[in-house]
Amino acid sequence: MHISQIFIYPIKSLAGIKLEKSKFDYLGLEHDRRWMLIDENNNFITQRELPEMANFYPFFENNILFVRYKKTNEIIEINEEDFIVSKKVTIWSAELKALSGTQKYRDWFSERLNNKVDLVKFDLRSKRYVDGRYALQKELTAFTDGFPFLIIGQESLNDLNKRLINPINIERFRPNFVFEEGDAFVEDEFNFFSIGLNKFQAVKPCSRCVIITRNTNSLISNSEPLKVLAKYRMKNNKVYFGQNLIAGQPKGEISVGDIIKLN
């Protein structure tokens, strides 16, 4: 088995960026979910509430983050130095301090989403711990749904697509790592393993929500993927697809082609 695709999502729930390699640290892949949008009550928002978020495409140039709005091709530069005002935000059950940007970010995203939102950056002074039931050493994460990494096997998607009338792409599931070879859903059996020289542990299957039912280009929803998965991937009233990971080391680098070895 080997890594075939790597993705990061710099701003939570916006489009992802496909990479050939990526460094990682204790929070996850470099730049992954280090920003997010919040509503007027300082609660995080995603495509669950605002499907239009899928039309925003982050990209990097000279290590500077930009976001392109697909409908108009307008682009905004995200300057990290603009994020200095501390603000308490809520993501799921966690409350933590983040850094709010200047008014131009609020205006730009709010106008295009037709909702009042603010863009915030993860404050490295904050500590957001993963669920203690799955942690090894009080591991941390940034603005992910709960864990710093997500891995999915290409054969798992192939298995699902054979059951669908309309096949879907892996981007629907927003993984960090995709791997080839191995049986469908072999990632269910991962425990301690390595990717190249880097150690990881699979700690919890990833439960899926309605986001996977929405075409990321047309934004049209079709319940088929979730309904089909529910027929053979449901446990405790939740549909599972992919594995959440924590790293067994503080930093490293992953590249497409890296070999996966199970311990």
N, C-alpha and C positions, 0 to 999 in steps of 0.2 A: 504494500500500500504506500502511496506517496501523495504529497500535497499537490493539487492541481490548480487551485484558485485560492487567492487571499483577498479579503475585503475589509475595508474600514468604513465607518460611518461617522465622520467628524462631528456632525450635528445630529443629535438623536432624531430618528424617524425621517430624516431627509434621505435622498438617494445615497448610495454607497459609492466607494471608489475601489476599483480593482487594481491590485498591485502585484508585482513580481516578487517582492520581498518586503518585509517590515520588521523593524525592531519592536521589542515589547519590554514593558516594565511591570511593576506590581499592580498597575491599574488596568493593564490590557495592552493591545497593540498601540503603537505610537499614534497619537491623534484620535484614537477611536472613542467616540461618545464623550468628548471633552467639552462640548457645547450642547445646549438644548434650548428649546423654546418653552416659555411658561405663559400662563394666562394671567388675567388681572388679579387672581387670588394667589399668584405665585406657585400654582400647581403645574407640573409638567404636562405637556400635550404631545400627542403623537398622531399618526395617520388614523388611529381609531376614531378620534374626534374630528380631525381635519384631513380628509383624504388628499386635499390639494397640496399637502406637504411633499407628496411624491414628485411634484413638478419642480422641486428645487434641487439643483445638482452641485454639490461642493466639488472643488478641485484645488490642487496646489500648484503654484508657480513660484519658483525660488523660495520654497518653504513658507510661502504666504498663502493663507486660505482665502479662497474666493467662493462665491455662490452664484450660480447662474439660474435665473428663472426661465424655465423652458418655453413658456407661452410667448414671451416677448424678447428673449435672449438678453435681458438686462442682467448686469453683473454688479455685485457689491464686493468690495474687499473687506475682509474681517481682520482688523488690526488689533492684535492682542493687547497693545498698550492702552486701548480704549476701555478695557474691562478692569475697573479699579474699585467700583462701589460695591460694598458687601451687601448681600441680600439673602434672607432666609428663604429657601425654596423647599418644595415637597415633591418627592418622587416615590410613588407607591406609599409605603408606610414610613419612609425615612424623611426626616427633616435635617437639612444641612445648609451651610452657608455657601453661596456661589458669588460670582462677580458679575455685576450687571454692566452692560455696555452703555454707550452714549445714545442720545435720542435718535440719531440717524438709523440705528439698527431697529429700534422699535417702530419707527415710521416705515421703513422699507419693507419689513416682513408683514407688518399689520396691514398695510395698503394692499399687498398682493394676496394675503390670506383672507382679507375682509373680516378680520378679527383683531382685537387688541392683544398683542403678544409682546413679549420681551425676549431678547436673546441673552442667555447667561453662559458664563464659562465656569468650568469646574475649578474650584479653589483648592490648590494643592495642600493648603493647610487643613482642609476638611478631611475627615476620615469616615468613609462609608463602607461598612463591613458587609461581606457576603453573609448570607443566612448561616447562623452559627451551627445549625444542624449538619451542614455540609462542609464547613471550614476545617482546615487542618491546623493553621496557625494564625487565625484572625485575619484572613486575606481580605484585601480591599478591592473596590471597584469604583468606577466613575459614574457616568450617567446611563449605564446599561440597565436592562430590566432587573438584573440581580447578580450576574456573574461576569467576569472579565473576558471570557472567550466562549465561542460556540462553534462546534464542528459538526459537519454533515457529510455522509458518504454519497458520492455521485450515484452509486448503485441503489441507494435508498430512494433518491429522486426518480431514477429509472423505473423502479418497482411501482412507485406511485403513478407515474405517467402512463404505464401500461394499463392502469385501471381507470384513467380519466378519458373522457371524450375529447377534452381540449387540454393537451399537455401544457405544463407550466415550466418556468425557468427557476433556477436555484435562488435567484435574487429575491423571490417572494419570501424566502425564509430567513433572509438577512444573516447568513453565517459569516464568521471570520475565516474559517478554514473549510475548504472542500477537498476531499481526497478521492482518488480512484483506486480501483481493484478492491478485493474483499467482497463478501456477500452483502446483500441488502440488509441494512440495519445492524451491521457488525459493530457499529459504534455503541450500540446498546450494551455490548460486552466489554467495552473499554473500562479499565480501572487506572492503574498506574501505567504510563506508556511514555514514549519519547517521540519527538518530531525532530529529526536531525540530531543535534547534540542537546536538545532542550527537553526537560522533563515536565510532564503534565499529569494531572489526574482528572478523570471524568467523575463528576460529583452528583449530577442530577440531570435526568432527561428534560428536554425543553418543551413546556406546554405551549400550544399554539392558540392564536386568537384569530379574529376575523380579518386581520391584515393580510393573511395569506390568500384570502378569497378575492382580492382586488388586483386587477391587471395594473401593473405599475406604469404602463404607457397610456392606456385609455382611461384609467381610474374606474372602470366598470367592474362591479362586483359579480361574482358567480360563486355560489355556495358549494359547488361541486368538490373542490379540493378538501374542504373541511369535512363535508359529509362522507366522502369516500374514506378519508383517514380515520374517521370515527368508527368505521366498520371493523377496522383491524388494528388500530393504534390507540385505542382508548383504555384508560385505566383510572379508576377513582373519578370518573366523570370528566377527565381531562384528556385531550388529544396530544400525543407526544410525537415529536419529530426533531431529531438532533440531540446532541449532548452538550451540556454546559461544562466548562473546564475551569480549573484553577492551575496556575503555574507552580511548578516545584522548585523554582529558582527566581531570584529577584529581577533578572533581565536576560535578554538574549536576542536572537534574530531568526526569523523563519523565512524560507525561500520556497518558491514553487519548485517542485522536484524533490524536496526533502523527504526522506524515508520515514515512515511510521513503524515503530517497533513496539510490540506489546510486551510488558514485563510478565 
